[in-house]
Amino acid sequence: MFEIFVKKVNSDIVIKWLFSKVTIPISDIVAISTDDTYGGKEKQAIRLGMPYGTTDRVVIITKENMYILFTTNYVSIQKKLNAYINSF
C-alpha cells in the first residue's frame, strides 16, 4: 500500500510512491547503493518512502541529483535497478 514501485519504461526508470512519480533516465545514473543512516547522508537528496527506523534505504546517484528510497524491500528494488541498468 505504501510501498515504492520501480519499473523500466523505454530508457527511463520510473519510481512511484503514493502520489509522487519520478522519472530518471538510465543514462544519468552513476551508482546505486544502500545507506545505513536514519535520514540519509546527503542533505540535498530527494526522498521517497516512509523513513521508519526499521526501513532500509536504497540510494540512486545521478549526474544531477541523489534519490533516497525508504523501503522494507530494498533487496528487490536494488536488484531491479541493477538489472535495468545492466540491460541498457
PyMOL Python script that loads the backbone (N, CA, C, O; Angstrom):
from pymol import cmd

cmd.read_pdbstr("""\
ATOM      1  N   MET A   1       0.819  -1.189   0.000  1.00  0.00           N
ATOM      2  CA  MET A   1       0.000   0.000   0.000  1.00  0.00           C
ATOM      3  C   MET A   1       0.865   1.255   0.000  1.00  0.00           C
ATOM      4  O   MET A   1       0.628   2.162  -0.799  1.00  0.00           O
ATOM      5  N   PHE A   2       1.866   1.326   0.884  1.00  0.00           N
ATOM      6  CA  PHE A   2       2.741   2.487   0.922  1.00  0.00           C
ATOM      7  C   PHE A   2       4.107   2.181   0.330  1.00  0.00           C
ATOM      8  O   PHE A   2       5.048   2.956   0.498  1.00  0.00           O
ATOM      9  N   GLU A   3       4.215   1.061  -0.357  1.00  0.00           N
ATOM     10  CA  GLU A   3       5.500   0.614  -0.885  1.00  0.00           C
ATOM     11  C   GLU A   3       5.867   1.411  -2.141  1.00  0.00           C
ATOM     12  O   GLU A   3       5.002   1.958  -2.825  1.00  0.00           O
ATOM     13  N   ILE A   4       7.143   1.460  -2.417  1.00  0.00           N
ATOM     14  CA  ILE A   4       7.672   2.127  -3.604  1.00  0.00           C
ATOM     15  C   ILE A   4       7.650   1.135  -4.761  1.00  0.00           C
ATOM     16  O   ILE A   4       8.004  -0.032  -4.592  1.00  0.00           O
ATOM     17  N   PHE A   5       7.234   1.602  -5.936  1.00  0.00           N
ATOM     18  CA  PHE A   5       7.222   0.771  -7.132  1.00  0.00           C
ATOM     19  C   PHE A   5       8.247   1.303  -8.123  1.00  0.00           C
ATOM     20  O   PHE A   5       8.309   2.506  -8.379  1.00  0.00           O
ATOM     21  N   VAL A   6       9.048   0.403  -8.678  1.00  0.00           N
ATOM     22  CA  VAL A   6      10.097   0.758  -9.629  1.00  0.00           C
ATOM     23  C   VAL A   6       9.895  -0.061 -10.888  1.00  0.00           C
ATOM     24  O   VAL A   6       9.717  -1.278 -10.821  1.00  0.00           O
ATOM     25  N   LYS A   7       9.921   0.605 -12.047  1.00  0.00           N
ATOM     26  CA  LYS A   7       9.835  -0.125 -13.311  1.00  0.00           C
ATOM     27  C   LYS A   7      10.602   0.620 -14.388  1.00  0.00           C
ATOM     28  O   LYS A   7      10.867   1.818 -14.283  1.00  0.00           O
ATOM     29  N   LYS A   8      10.950  -0.127 -15.427  1.00  0.00           N
ATOM     30  CA  LYS A   8      11.670   0.442 -16.567  1.00  0.00           C
ATOM     31  C   LYS A   8      10.664   0.748 -17.662  1.00  0.00           C
ATOM     32  O   LYS A   8       9.845  -0.098 -18.020  1.00  0.00           O
ATOM     33  N   VAL A   9      10.730   1.958 -18.190  1.00  0.00           N
ATOM     34  CA  VAL A   9       9.886   2.372 -19.305  1.00  0.00           C
ATOM     35  C   VAL A   9      10.816   2.962 -20.364  1.00  0.00           C
ATOM     36  O   VAL A   9      11.371   4.046 -20.186  1.00  0.00           O
ATOM     37  N   ASN A  10      10.974   2.240 -21.456  1.00  0.00           N
ATOM     38  CA  ASN A  10      11.905   2.626 -22.528  1.00  0.00           C
ATOM     39  C   ASN A  10      13.310   2.768 -21.957  1.00  0.00           C
ATOM     40  O   ASN A  10      13.869   1.785 -21.470  1.00  0.00           O
ATOM     41  N   SER A  11      13.891   3.946 -22.000  1.00  0.00           N
ATOM     42  CA  SER A  11      15.251   4.138 -21.484  1.00  0.00           C
ATOM     43  C   SER A  11      15.246   4.918 -20.166  1.00  0.00           C
ATOM     44  O   SER A  11      16.236   5.560 -19.812  1.00  0.00           O
ATOM     45  N   ASP A  12      14.123   4.857 -19.444  1.00  0.00           N
ATOM     46  CA  ASP A  12      13.986   5.551 -18.168  1.00  0.00           C
ATOM     47  C   ASP A  12      13.596   4.572 -17.070  1.00  0.00           C
ATOM     48  O   ASP A  12      13.056   3.496 -17.329  1.00  0.00           O
ATOM     49  N   ILE A  13      13.884   4.974 -15.839  1.00  0.00           N
ATOM     50  CA  ILE A  13      13.381   4.271 -14.669  1.00  0.00           C
ATOM     51  C   ILE A  13      12.325   5.163 -14.043  1.00  0.00           C
ATOM     52  O   ILE A  13      12.565   6.341 -13.781  1.00  0.00           O
ATOM     53  N   VAL A  14      11.157   4.590 -13.808  1.00  0.00           N
ATOM     54  CA  VAL A  14      10.052   5.326 -13.202  1.00  0.00           C
ATOM     55  C   VAL A  14       9.849   4.799 -11.787  1.00  0.00           C
ATOM     56  O   VAL A  14       9.691   3.597 -11.572  1.00  0.00           O
ATOM     57  N   ILE A  15       9.856   5.719 -10.832  1.00  0.00           N
ATOM     58  CA  ILE A  15       9.663   5.377  -9.430  1.00  0.00           C
ATOM     59  C   ILE A  15       8.358   6.025  -8.982  1.00  0.00           C
ATOM     60  O   ILE A  15       8.165   7.231  -9.141  1.00  0.00           O
ATOM     61  N   LYS A  16       7.460   5.208  -8.418  1.00  0.00           N
ATOM     62  CA  LYS A  16       6.177   5.725  -7.936  1.00  0.00           C
ATOM     63  C   LYS A  16       6.036   5.421  -6.452  1.00  0.00           C
ATOM     64  O   LYS A  16       6.352   4.328  -5.983  1.00  0.00           O
ATOM     65  N   TRP A  17       5.550   6.424  -5.730  1.00  0.00           N
ATOM     66  CA  TRP A  17       5.231   6.257  -4.321  1.00  0.00           C
ATOM     67  C   TRP A  17       4.100   7.214  -3.986  1.00  0.00           C
ATOM     68  O   TRP A  17       4.229   8.425  -4.164  1.00  0.00           O
ATOM     69  N   LEU A  18       2.995   6.672  -3.501  1.00  0.00           N
ATOM     70  CA  LEU A  18       1.781   7.430  -3.225  1.00  0.00           C
ATOM     71  C   LEU A  18       1.418   8.253  -4.458  1.00  0.00           C
ATOM     72  O   LEU A  18       1.140   7.680  -5.512  1.00  0.00           O
ATOM     73  N   PHE A  19       1.413   9.595  -4.351  1.00  0.00           N
ATOM     74  CA  PHE A  19       1.065  10.444  -5.491  1.00  0.00           C
ATOM     75  C   PHE A  19       2.288  11.019  -6.196  1.00  0.00           C
ATOM     76  O   PHE A  19       2.157  11.883  -7.063  1.00  0.00           O
ATOM     77  N   SER A  20       3.470  10.545  -5.829  1.00  0.00           N
ATOM     78  CA  SER A  20       4.712  11.026  -6.435  1.00  0.00           C
ATOM     79  C   SER A  20       5.142  10.098  -7.558  1.00  0.00           C
ATOM     80  O   SER A  20       4.978   8.881  -7.481  1.00  0.00           O
ATOM     81  N   LYS A  21       5.691  10.695  -8.592  1.00  0.00           N
ATOM     82  CA  LYS A  21       6.233   9.935  -9.715  1.00  0.00           C
ATOM     83  C   LYS A  21       7.523  10.614 -10.153  1.00  0.00           C
ATOM     84  O   LYS A  21       7.534  11.803 -10.471  1.00  0.00           O
ATOM     85  N   VAL A  22       8.608   9.849 -10.165  1.00  0.00           N
ATOM     86  CA  VAL A  22       9.917  10.371 -10.558  1.00  0.00           C
ATOM     87  C   VAL A  22      10.413   9.555 -11.741  1.00  0.00           C
ATOM     88  O   VAL A  22      10.386   8.324 -11.713  1.00  0.00           O
ATOM     89  N   THR A  23      10.862  10.240 -12.770  1.00  0.00           N
ATOM     90  CA  THR A  23      11.420   9.580 -13.949  1.00  0.00           C
ATOM     91  C   THR A  23      12.905   9.929 -14.039  1.00  0.00           C
ATOM     92  O   THR A  23      13.281  11.101 -14.054  1.00  0.00           O
ATOM     93  N   ILE A  24      13.738   8.893 -14.098  1.00  0.00           N
ATOM     94  CA  ILE A  24      15.186   9.078 -14.161  1.00  0.00           C
ATOM     95  C   ILE A  24      15.701   8.390 -15.420  1.00  0.00           C
ATOM     96  O   ILE A  24      15.498   7.187 -15.584  1.00  0.00           O
ATOM     97  N   PRO A  25      16.367   9.129 -16.318  1.00  0.00           N
ATOM     98  CA  PRO A  25      16.990   8.464 -17.470  1.00  0.00           C
ATOM     99  C   PRO A  25      18.087   7.514 -17.002  1.00  0.00           C
ATOM    100  O   PRO A  25      18.921   7.882 -16.174  1.00  0.00           O
ATOM    101  N   ILE A  26      18.087   6.301 -17.528  1.00  0.00           N
ATOM    102  CA  ILE A  26      19.077   5.309 -17.117  1.00  0.00           C
ATOM    103  C   ILE A  26      20.493   5.795 -17.420  1.00  0.00           C
ATOM    104  O   ILE A  26      21.424   5.484 -16.677  1.00  0.00           O
ATOM    105  N   SER A  27      20.661   6.542 -18.483  1.00  0.00           N
ATOM    106  CA  SER A  27      21.988   7.034 -18.855  1.00  0.00           C
ATOM    107  C   SER A  27      22.535   8.046 -17.844  1.00  0.00           C
ATOM    108  O   SER A  27      23.741   8.296 -17.828  1.00  0.00           O
ATOM    109  N   ASP A  28      21.680   8.634 -17.002  1.00  0.00           N
ATOM    110  CA  ASP A  28      22.122   9.606 -15.997  1.00  0.00           C
ATOM    111  C   ASP A  28      22.544   8.954 -14.685  1.00  0.00           C
ATOM    112  O   ASP A  28      23.142   9.621 -13.841  1.00  0.00           O
ATOM    113  N   ILE A  29      22.250   7.668 -14.492  1.00  0.00           N
ATOM    114  CA  ILE A  29      22.554   7.012 -13.224  1.00  0.00           C
ATOM    115  C   ILE A  29      24.041   6.690 -13.137  1.00  0.00           C
ATOM    116  O   ILE A  29      24.615   6.048 -14.016  1.00  0.00           O
ATOM    117  N   VAL A  30      24.643   7.158 -12.050  1.00  0.00           N
ATOM    118  CA  VAL A  30      26.067   6.950 -11.814  1.00  0.00           C
ATOM    119  C   VAL A  30      26.295   5.729 -10.929  1.00  0.00           C
ATOM    120  O   VAL A  30      27.187   4.924 -11.195  1.00  0.00           O
ATOM    121  N   ALA A  31      25.483   5.589  -9.866  1.00  0.00           N
ATOM    122  CA  ALA A  31      25.667   4.482  -8.920  1.00  0.00           C
ATOM    123  C   ALA A  31      24.380   4.202  -8.161  1.00  0.00           C
ATOM    124  O   ALA A  31      23.514   5.065  -8.018  1.00  0.00           O
ATOM    125  N   ILE A  32      24.281   2.958  -7.675  1.00  0.00           N
ATOM    126  CA  ILE A  32      23.190   2.542  -6.805  1.00  0.00           C
ATOM    127  C   ILE A  32      23.819   1.864  -5.598  1.00  0.00           C
ATOM    128  O   ILE A  32      24.666   0.982  -5.743  1.00  0.00           O
ATOM    129  N   SER A  33      23.399   2.280  -4.396  1.00  0.00           N
ATOM    130  CA  SER A  33      23.964   1.702  -3.184  1.00  0.00           C
ATOM    131  C   SER A  33      22.910   1.703  -2.082  1.00  0.00           C
ATOM    132  O   SER A  33      21.753   2.052  -2.318  1.00  0.00           O
ATOM    133  N   THR A  34      23.314   1.316  -0.896  1.00  0.00           N
ATOM    134  CA  THR A  34      22.440   1.400   0.263  1.00  0.00           C
ATOM    135  C   THR A  34      23.020   2.422   1.234  1.00  0.00           C
ATOM    136  O   THR A  34      24.191   2.791   1.137  1.00  0.00           O
ATOM    137  N   ASP A  35      22.197   2.868   2.158  1.00  0.00           N
ATOM    138  CA  ASP A  35      22.608   3.861   3.149  1.00  0.00           C
ATOM    139  C   ASP A  35      22.139   3.368   4.508  1.00  0.00           C
ATOM    140  O   ASP A  35      20.963   3.037   4.661  1.00  0.00           O
ATOM    141  N   ASP A  36      23.013   3.308   5.488  1.00  0.00           N
ATOM    142  CA  ASP A  36      22.636   2.789   6.793  1.00  0.00           C
ATOM    143  C   ASP A  36      22.320   3.882   7.820  1.00  0.00           C
ATOM    144  O   ASP A  36      22.128   3.578   8.998  1.00  0.00           O
ATOM    145  N   THR A  37      22.263   5.144   7.393  1.00  0.00           N
ATOM    146  CA  THR A  37      21.902   6.214   8.312  1.00  0.00           C
ATOM    147  C   THR A  37      20.383   6.373   8.327  1.00  0.00           C
ATOM    148  O   THR A  37      19.706   5.919   7.405  1.00  0.00           O
ATOM    149  N   TYR A  38      19.848   7.007   9.356  1.00  0.00           N
ATOM    150  CA  TYR A  38      18.403   7.124   9.503  1.00  0.00           C
ATOM    151  C   TYR A  38      17.774   7.980   8.397  1.00  0.00           C
ATOM    152  O   TYR A  38      16.815   7.555   7.753  1.00  0.00           O
ATOM    153  N   GLY A  39      18.305   9.166   8.182  1.00  0.00           N
ATOM    154  CA  GLY A  39      17.700  10.080   7.218  1.00  0.00           C
ATOM    155  C   GLY A  39      18.464  10.203   5.919  1.00  0.00           C
ATOM    156  O   GLY A  39      18.065  10.968   5.040  1.00  0.00           O
ATOM    157  N   GLY A  40      19.539   9.476   5.779  1.00  0.00           N
ATOM    158  CA  GLY A  40      20.364   9.582   4.580  1.00  0.00           C
ATOM    159  C   GLY A  40      21.500  10.554   4.808  1.00  0.00           C
ATOM    160  O   GLY A  40      21.327  11.577   5.470  1.00  0.00           O
ATOM    161  N   LYS A  41      22.647  10.240   4.268  1.00  0.00           N
ATOM    162  CA  LYS A  41      23.838  11.074   4.469  1.00  0.00           C
ATOM    163  C   LYS A  41      23.739  12.399   3.713  1.00  0.00           C
ATOM    164  O   LYS A  41      24.168  13.438   4.215  1.00  0.00           O
ATOM    165  N   GLU A  42      23.186  12.359   2.530  1.00  0.00           N
ATOM    166  CA  GLU A  42      23.112  13.550   1.685  1.00  0.00           C
ATOM    167  C   GLU A  42      21.917  14.411   2.081  1.00  0.00           C
ATOM    168  O   GLU A  42      20.779  13.945   2.042  1.00  0.00           O
ATOM    169  N   LYS A  43      22.165  15.650   2.457  1.00  0.00           N
ATOM    170  CA  LYS A  43      21.099  16.546   2.914  1.00  0.00           C
ATOM    171  C   LYS A  43      20.221  17.037   1.767  1.00  0.00           C
ATOM    172  O   LYS A  43      19.044  17.329   1.981  1.00  0.00           O
ATOM    173  N   GLN A  44      20.764  17.135   0.564  1.00  0.00           N
ATOM    174  CA  GLN A  44      20.020  17.667  -0.573  1.00  0.00           C
ATOM    175  C   GLN A  44      19.316  16.591  -1.389  1.00  0.00           C
ATOM    176  O   GLN A  44      18.810  16.883  -2.473  1.00  0.00           O
ATOM    177  N   ALA A  45      19.271  15.378  -0.908  1.00  0.00           N
ATOM    178  CA  ALA A  45      18.697  14.260  -1.662  1.00  0.00           C
ATOM    179  C   ALA A  45      17.183  14.370  -1.746  1.00  0.00           C
ATOM    180  O   ALA A  45      16.541  14.974  -0.886  1.00  0.00           O
ATOM    181  N   ILE A  46      16.627  13.780  -2.789  1.00  0.00           N
ATOM    182  CA  ILE A  46      15.190  13.667  -2.952  1.00  0.00           C
ATOM    183  C   ILE A  46      14.783  12.367  -2.278  1.00  0.00           C
ATOM    184  O   ILE A  46      15.293  11.300  -2.620  1.00  0.00           O
ATOM    185  N   ARG A  47      13.868  12.454  -1.324  1.00  0.00           N
ATOM    186  CA  ARG A  47      13.490  11.292  -0.518  1.00  0.00           C
ATOM    187  C   ARG A  47      12.104  10.800  -0.897  1.00  0.00           C
ATOM    188  O   ARG A  47      11.164  11.583  -1.028  1.00  0.00           O
ATOM    189  N   LEU A  48      11.992   9.481  -1.072  1.00  0.00           N
ATOM    190  CA  LEU A  48      10.712   8.840  -1.373  1.00  0.00           C
ATOM    191  C   LEU A  48      10.507   7.680  -0.420  1.00  0.00           C
ATOM    192  O   LEU A  48      11.427   6.890  -0.207  1.00  0.00           O
ATOM    193  N   GLY A  49       9.327   7.560   0.154  1.00  0.00           N
ATOM    194  CA  GLY A  49       9.035   6.469   1.065  1.00  0.00           C
ATOM    195  C   GLY A  49       8.913   6.962   2.493  1.00  0.00           C
ATOM    196  O   GLY A  49       9.158   8.132   2.788  1.00  0.00           O
ATOM    197  N   MET A  50       8.533   6.054   3.371  1.00  0.00           N
ATOM    198  CA  MET A  50       8.332   6.368   4.788  1.00  0.00           C
ATOM    199  C   MET A  50       9.608   6.062   5.558  1.00  0.00           C
ATOM    200  O   MET A  50      10.026   4.905   5.595  1.00  0.00           O
ATOM    201  N   PRO A  51      10.241   7.057   6.176  1.00  0.00           N
ATOM    202  CA  PRO A  51      11.514   6.843   6.868  1.00  0.00           C
ATOM    203  C   PRO A  51      11.354   6.296   8.287  1.00  0.00           C
ATOM    204  O   PRO A  51      11.665   6.986   9.258  1.00  0.00           O
ATOM    205  N   TYR A  52      10.872   5.068   8.407  1.00  0.00           N
ATOM    206  CA  TYR A  52      10.784   4.422   9.720  1.00  0.00           C
ATOM    207  C   TYR A  52      12.168   3.977  10.160  1.00  0.00           C
ATOM    208  O   TYR A  52      13.075   3.854   9.337  1.00  0.00           O
ATOM    209  N   GLY A  53      12.332   3.740  11.435  1.00  0.00           N
ATOM    210  CA  GLY A  53      13.613   3.298  11.974  1.00  0.00           C
ATOM    211  C   GLY A  53      14.060   1.949  11.441  1.00  0.00           C
ATOM    212  O   GLY A  53      15.261   1.690  11.358  1.00  0.00           O
ATOM    213  N   THR A  54      13.117   1.078  11.074  1.00  0.00           N
ATOM    214  CA  THR A  54      13.479  -0.254  10.574  1.00  0.00           C
ATOM    215  C   THR A  54      13.523  -0.307   9.053  1.00  0.00           C
ATOM    216  O   THR A  54      13.744  -1.371   8.475  1.00  0.00           O
ATOM    217  N   THR A  55      13.320   0.809   8.416  1.00  0.00           N
ATOM    218  CA  THR A  55      13.301   0.858   6.960  1.00  0.00           C
ATOM    219  C   THR A  55      14.720   0.941   6.418  1.00  0.00           C
ATOM    220  O   THR A  55      15.562   1.658   6.959  1.00  0.00           O
ATOM    221  N   ASP A  56      14.976   0.204   5.348  1.00  0.00           N
ATOM    222  CA  ASP A  56      16.272   0.291   4.684  1.00  0.00           C
ATOM    223  C   ASP A  56      16.214   1.358   3.605  1.00  0.00           C
ATOM    224  O   ASP A  56      15.134   1.772   3.182  1.00  0.00           O
ATOM    225  N   ARG A  57      17.385   1.798   3.165  1.00  0.00           N
ATOM    226  CA  ARG A  57      17.464   2.878   2.197  1.00  0.00           C
ATOM    227  C   ARG A  57      18.287   2.481   0.983  1.00  0.00           C
ATOM    228  O   ARG A  57      19.415   2.005   1.109  1.00  0.00           O
ATOM    229  N   VAL A  58      17.711   2.681  -0.189  1.00  0.00           N
ATOM    230  CA  VAL A  58      18.424   2.491  -1.448  1.00  0.00           C
ATOM    231  C   VAL A  58      18.739   3.884  -1.976  1.00  0.00           C
ATOM    232  O   VAL A  58      17.859   4.743  -2.032  1.00  0.00           O
ATOM    233  N   VAL A  59      19.977   4.107  -2.357  1.00  0.00           N
ATOM    234  CA  VAL A  59      20.415   5.407  -2.843  1.00  0.00           C
ATOM    235  C   VAL A  59      20.711   5.307  -4.331  1.00  0.00           C
ATOM    236  O   VAL A  59      21.450   4.428  -4.774  1.00  0.00           O
ATOM    237  N   ILE A  60      20.122   6.222  -5.095  1.00  0.00           N
ATOM    238  CA  ILE A  60      20.396   6.318  -6.529  1.00  0.00           C
ATOM    239  C   ILE A  60      21.121   7.636  -6.745  1.00  0.00           C
ATOM    240  O   ILE A  60      20.586   8.707  -6.458  1.00  0.00           O
ATOM    241  N   ILE A  61      22.336   7.546  -7.249  1.00  0.00           N
ATOM    242  CA  ILE A  61      23.129   8.746  -7.528  1.00  0.00           C
ATOM    243  C   ILE A  61      23.111   8.969  -9.029  1.00  0.00           C
ATOM    244  O   ILE A  61      23.497   8.092  -9.801  1.00  0.00           O
ATOM    245  N   THR A  62      22.658  10.151  -9.439  1.00  0.00           N
ATOM    246  CA  THR A  62      22.642  10.504 -10.856  1.00  0.00           C
ATOM    247  C   THR A  62      23.622  11.649 -11.089  1.00  0.00           C
ATOM    248  O   THR A  62      24.262  12.134 -10.156  1.00  0.00           O
ATOM    249  N   LYS A  63      23.729  12.064 -12.322  1.00  0.00           N
ATOM    250  CA  LYS A  63      24.642  13.153 -12.666  1.00  0.00           C
ATOM    251  C   LYS A  63      24.235  14.461 -11.998  1.00  0.00           C
ATOM    252  O   LYS A  63      25.089  15.306 -11.731  1.00  0.00           O
ATOM    253  N   GLU A  64      22.924  14.644 -11.718  1.00  0.00           N
ATOM    254  CA  GLU A  64      22.454  15.913 -11.173  1.00  0.00           C
ATOM    255  C   GLU A  64      21.834  15.816  -9.782  1.00  0.00           C
ATOM    256  O   GLU A  64      21.853  16.801  -9.043  1.00  0.00           O
ATOM    257  N   ASN A  65      21.291  14.671  -9.405  1.00  0.00           N
ATOM    258  CA  ASN A  65      20.578  14.541  -8.136  1.00  0.00           C
ATOM    259  C   ASN A  65      20.951  13.254  -7.421  1.00  0.00           C
ATOM    260  O   ASN A  65      21.617  12.377  -7.971  1.00  0.00           O
ATOM    261  N   MET A  66      20.500  13.171  -6.179  1.00  0.00           N
ATOM    262  CA  MET A  66      20.604  11.941  -5.407  1.00  0.00           C
ATOM    263  C   MET A  66      19.207  11.631  -4.880  1.00  0.00           C
ATOM    264  O   MET A  66      18.505  12.515  -4.388  1.00  0.00           O
ATOM    265  N   TYR A  67      18.815  10.365  -4.989  1.00  0.00           N
ATOM    266  CA  TYR A  67      17.499   9.929  -4.544  1.00  0.00           C
ATOM    267  C   TYR A  67      17.683   8.890  -3.450  1.00  0.00           C
ATOM    268  O   TYR A  67      18.509   7.986  -3.579  1.00  0.00           O
ATOM    269  N   ILE A  68      16.911   9.017  -2.369  1.00  0.00           N
ATOM    270  CA  ILE A  68      16.927   8.032  -1.302  1.00  0.00           C
ATOM    271  C   ILE A  68      15.540   7.408  -1.255  1.00  0.00           C
ATOM    272  O   ILE A  68      14.538   8.099  -1.072  1.00  0.00           O
ATOM    273  N   LEU A  69      15.499   6.087  -1.424  1.00  0.00           N
ATOM    274  CA  LEU A  69      14.243   5.352  -1.405  1.00  0.00           C
ATOM    275  C   LEU A  69      14.147   4.602  -0.078  1.00  0.00           C
ATOM    276  O   LEU A  69      14.942   3.699   0.180  1.00  0.00           O
ATOM    277  N   PHE A  70      13.190   4.966   0.755  1.00  0.00           N
ATOM    278  CA  PHE A  70      12.952   4.296   2.029  1.00  0.00           C
ATOM    279  C   PHE A  70      12.009   3.127   1.763  1.00  0.00           C
ATOM    280  O   PHE A  70      10.880   3.330   1.318  1.00  0.00           O
ATOM    281  N   THR A  71      12.459   1.924   2.029  1.00  0.00           N
ATOM    282  CA  THR A  71      11.673   0.746   1.697  1.00  0.00           C
ATOM    283  C   THR A  71      11.975  -0.404   2.651  1.00  0.00           C
ATOM    284  O   THR A  71      13.045  -0.456   3.256  1.00  0.00           O
ATOM    285  N   THR A  72      11.036  -1.309   2.776  1.00  0.00           N
ATOM    286  CA  THR A  72      11.271  -2.524   3.543  1.00  0.00           C
ATOM    287  C   THR A  72      11.706  -3.653   2.627  1.00  0.00           C
ATOM    288  O   THR A  72      12.018  -4.749   3.090  1.00  0.00           O
ATOM    289  N   ASN A  73      11.727  -3.388   1.328  1.00  0.00           N
ATOM    290  CA  ASN A  73      12.054  -4.400   0.324  1.00  0.00           C
ATOM    291  C   ASN A  73      13.258  -3.943  -0.506  1.00  0.00           C
ATOM    292  O   ASN A  73      13.216  -3.958  -1.736  1.00  0.00           O
ATOM    293  N   TYR A  74      14.322  -3.540   0.175  1.00  0.00           N
ATOM    294  CA  TYR A  74      15.446  -2.929  -0.524  1.00  0.00           C
ATOM    295  C   TYR A  74      16.185  -3.903  -1.441  1.00  0.00           C
ATOM    296  O   TYR A  74      16.698  -3.488  -2.480  1.00  0.00           O
ATOM    297  N   VAL A  75      16.251  -5.179  -1.085  1.00  0.00           N
ATOM    298  CA  VAL A  75      16.968  -6.150  -1.911  1.00  0.00           C
ATOM    299  C   VAL A  75      16.299  -6.271  -3.278  1.00  0.00           C
ATOM    300  O   VAL A  75      16.977  -6.265  -4.306  1.00  0.00           O
ATOM    301  N   SER A  76      14.998  -6.379  -3.291  1.00  0.00           N
ATOM    302  CA  SER A  76      14.255  -6.493  -4.546  1.00  0.00           C
ATOM    303  C   SER A  76      14.409  -5.245  -5.405  1.00  0.00           C
ATOM    304  O   SER A  76      14.644  -5.341  -6.609  1.00  0.00           O
ATOM    305  N   ILE A  77      14.277  -4.076  -4.788  1.00  0.00           N
ATOM    306  CA  ILE A  77      14.394  -2.825  -5.538  1.00  0.00           C
ATOM    307  C   ILE A  77      15.814  -2.650  -6.071  1.00  0.00           C
ATOM    308  O   ILE A  77      16.001  -2.244  -7.218  1.00  0.00           O
ATOM    309  N   GLN A  78      16.802  -2.949  -5.256  1.00  0.00           N
ATOM    310  CA  GLN A  78      18.188  -2.810  -5.697  1.00  0.00           C
ATOM    311  C   GLN A  78      18.503  -3.770  -6.847  1.00  0.00           C
ATOM    312  O   GLN A  78      19.203  -3.394  -7.788  1.00  0.00           O
ATOM    313  N   LYS A  79      17.992  -5.009  -6.783  1.00  0.00           N
ATOM    314  CA  LYS A  79      18.200  -5.974  -7.869  1.00  0.00           C
ATOM    315  C   LYS A  79      17.532  -5.502  -9.154  1.00  0.00           C
ATOM    316  O   LYS A  79      18.119  -5.606 -10.232  1.00  0.00           O
ATOM    317  N   LYS A  80      16.311  -4.983  -9.050  1.00  0.00           N
ATOM    318  CA  LYS A  80      15.610  -4.462 -10.232  1.00  0.00           C
ATOM    319  C   LYS A  80      16.396  -3.328 -10.863  1.00  0.00           C
ATOM    320  O   LYS A  80      16.618  -3.314 -12.074  1.00  0.00           O
ATOM    321  N   LEU A  81      16.814  -2.380 -10.043  1.00  0.00           N
ATOM    322  CA  LEU A  81      17.559  -1.229 -10.573  1.00  0.00           C
ATOM    323  C   LEU A  81      18.846  -1.662 -11.251  1.00  0.00           C
ATOM    324  O   LEU A  81      19.162  -1.181 -12.340  1.00  0.00           O
ATOM    325  N   ASN A  82      19.594  -2.560 -10.627  1.00  0.00           N
ATOM    326  CA  ASN A  82      20.831  -3.043 -11.232  1.00  0.00           C
ATOM    327  C   ASN A  82      20.557  -3.798 -12.544  1.00  0.00           C
ATOM    328  O   ASN A  82      21.315  -3.673 -13.506  1.00  0.00           O
ATOM    329  N   ALA A  83      19.484  -4.570 -12.572  1.00  0.00           N
ATOM    330  CA  ALA A  83      19.136  -5.283 -13.817  1.00  0.00           C
ATOM    331  C   ALA A  83      18.767  -4.298 -14.919  1.00  0.00           C
ATOM    332  O   ALA A  83      19.164  -4.481 -16.070  1.00  0.00           O
ATOM    333  N   TYR A  84      18.018  -3.262 -14.582  1.00  0.00           N
ATOM    334  CA  TYR A  84      17.624  -2.260 -15.579  1.00  0.00           C
ATOM    335  C   TYR A  84      18.852  -1.541 -16.137  1.00  0.00           C
ATOM    336  O   TYR A  84      18.941  -1.293 -17.340  1.00  0.00           O
ATOM    337  N   ILE A  85      19.787  -1.212 -15.265  1.00  0.00           N
ATOM    338  CA  ILE A  85      21.000  -0.505 -15.698  1.00  0.00           C
ATOM    339  C   ILE A  85      21.855  -1.413 -16.574  1.00  0.00           C
ATOM    340  O   ILE A  85      22.364  -0.974 -17.605  1.00  0.00           O
ATOM    341  N   ASN A  86      22.019  -2.671 -16.177  1.00  0.00           N
ATOM    342  CA  ASN A  86      22.859  -3.597 -16.915  1.00  0.00           C
ATOM    343  C   ASN A  86      22.262  -3.984 -18.276  1.00  0.00           C
ATOM    344  O   ASN A  86      22.997  -4.361 -19.189  1.00  0.00           O
ATOM    345  N   SER A  87      20.940  -3.893 -18.412  1.00  0.00           N
ATOM    346  CA  SER A  87      20.305  -4.223 -19.677  1.00  0.00           C
ATOM    347  C   SER A  87      20.280  -3.046 -20.647  1.00  0.00           C
ATOM    348  O   SER A  87      19.867  -3.190 -21.797  1.00  0.00           O
ATOM    349  N   PHE A  88      20.722  -1.884 -20.178  1.00  0.00           N
ATOM    350  CA  PHE A  88      20.687  -0.676 -21.014  1.00  0.00           C
ATOM    351  C   PHE A  88      21.843  -0.619 -21.951  1.00  0.00           C
ATOM    352  O   PHE A  88      21.964   0.331 -22.724  1.00  0.00           O
TER     353      PHE A  88
END
""", "prot")
cmd.dss("prot")
cmd.show_as("cartoon", "prot")
cmd.util.cbc("prot")
cmd.orient("prot")
